[in-house]
């Protein structure tokens, strides 16, 4: 679905800590990781800034357009 959990665990950041950094709840981070919800544009930018990885690479499913 996405690479968020992998990136977060690689950097040894808990869901709660990431939620605090981004300004959302831990449940929201969990929902992003499982694909139940998608981050808003400003949240995508914050995630990109935190991990130093393009948002398209973290949430590739949001940017994969099928014709």
Beta strands, then each sheet from edge to edge (+ up, - down):
end
